[in-house]
Amino acid sequence: MRTFHVTVRTGGDPTEYTAIARSSTEAFDHAAELFADQPCGITVIAGSR
């Protein structure tokens, strides 16, 4: 498992959090599920292992 820094931008202030996932795609998919009912932009950046 790896650590990823996730930023989700919606119409308001961005939401930032740290996710533990097997891949950046998995971290992205989780963020997309959390914000499924809102238009948003998602950025995932790899962190430490």
GIMO-V395469 format. One line per field, one symbol per residue. ss: DSSP state (h for helix, s for strand, l for the rest). burial: I if it has 16 or more other C-alpha atoms within 10 Angstrom, else O. A space follows every 10 residues. Layout:
ss = ???
burial = ???
This chain:
ss = lssssssssl llllssssss sllhhhhhhh hhhhllllll sssssslll
burial = OOIIIIIIIO OOOOOOOOIO OOOIOOIIOO IIOOOOOOOO OIOIOOOOO
